[in-house]
Amino acid sequence: MKMKEKTIISSATLMTSLLAYWYAKSAGKDAAPYVMLGGFVGSIIGEAIADKVKNKQTDEG
């Protein structure tokens, strides 16, 4: 199953942003900085995953 890079990166960014939001709300903190940081970290994770998937697909043919 081929996944587009944009989909992988967007999904990782969304998941980490939501996790950061959930953490901030449960800790009683302002959510905005946590969501921004979570989105940034998620985009880096998504880029790494997308790169590995792209390299794997290239190796397979």
N, C-alpha and C positions, 0 to 999 in steps of 0.2 A: 504494500500500500504506500503510495507516494504522498507525502505531505509537503505542502508548499512552505517555504521558509517563513513567509509572512504570517501564516497561520500558527506555526510553532512559536514564533516570537510573541505574537499577540496573546496566545493562550498562556504562556508562561508569565507574561507581564500582568495579565488579568488575575491569575491565581495568586501571585505574590502580593499584588495590590490589595486583593480581598483579604488575604491572611494578615497583612499589616493593619488594615482597617479593623478587622476583628480583634486583633491584639490591642490596638489603641483603645477601642471602645471598652473592652473588658478590663483594661487597666485604668480606665477613667482619664485618659490623656487626650489631648487634641489630636484628631486623626490625620489632619492634612500633611504634616511632615512625615509621618510614618507611611502614608500611602505613596507619597512622592518617592521616598527612599525604597519602598517595596517595589514600586514600578521600575525604578532604575536597576535594582538588583535582578528583578525578573527579566528585564530586557537583556541583561548580560547572560543570564542563565539560558534564555531562549536562543540567543545568538550561538552559544556554545553547543546546544543541542542541535540546532539547525545545521551547524557546520559539520557535526559528526554524522548526521543523517545524510547530508549531501555527499560527504566523502564515502560513506558506505554504499550509497546508490551508484556513485561513480565507479567504485571498485567492482560492483556486481555486474555492471554492464550498462 
